[in-house]
Amino acid sequence: DIQMTQSPSFLSAYVGDRVTITCRASQSIGSSLNWYQQKPEKAPKVLIFAASSLQSGVPSRFAGSGSGTDFTLTINNLQPEDFVTYFCQQSYSVPYSFGQGTRLEIK
Amino acid sequence: EVQLVESGGGLVRPGGSLRLSCSASGFMFSSFSMTWVRQAPGKGLEWVANIYQDGSEKYYVDSVKGRFTISRDNSKNSLFLQMNSLRAEDTAVYYCARDVITLVRGVIVGYYLDYWGQGTVVTVAS
């Protein structure tokens, strides 16, 4: 099975900052990487699919990059509603595992 | 409007069984593969199982193989998860989600979950 390692687990930043979250796969997964945002007590919502494609309706301040084993989610100009939790997920091979999550907190 | 509504969660004793349901509306259910994802209290997301559009292929995470069975009834726009031999570590919110195929120049390069239900809570405790 493919293991997904996200870093950092916790991240503090100010409104208006730019932050980067990293996801590393235990083997090459091409561009089969998705990013989700989860607000407290809510179901996750997809932000980025296929490593860098922005889901319809998602603000352009979210961007994904990477291929192979190393991926990043960048959030530019952080807004108050962005201070929630983010997960990566590989869809290269079943089970389509998730990273452990990154909780973004307001500084 | 796409909607996924889970039901069937509850409190069950270790070793017991539960059957979760997910009722789909607002899209052609039979055209999409479907997935169950769970989230233990205060923890991350765990992909649990997936089923093809026609039910011909099913996949499971190792921790539930032999205990959980995913199925669907396309005539009723419904997805199911039969959970047997439940353990304390199965305690979680269970979400159903719709799979979308990612194509690049006509080649499948992956999948993502574009719509999720609100989740149903399963608690396994004595």
Interface residues (C-beta under 8 A of the other chain):
Chain A: D1 G30 S31 S32 L33 N34 Y36 Q38 A43 P44 K45 V46 F49 A50 S53 Q55 F87 Q89 Q90 S91 Y92 V94 P95 Y96 S97 F98 G99 Q100 G101
Chain B: T35 V37 G44 L45 E46 W47 N50 Y59 Y60 V61 D62 Y95 A97 V100 T102 V104 V109 G110 Y111 Y112 L113 D114 W116 G117 Q118 G119
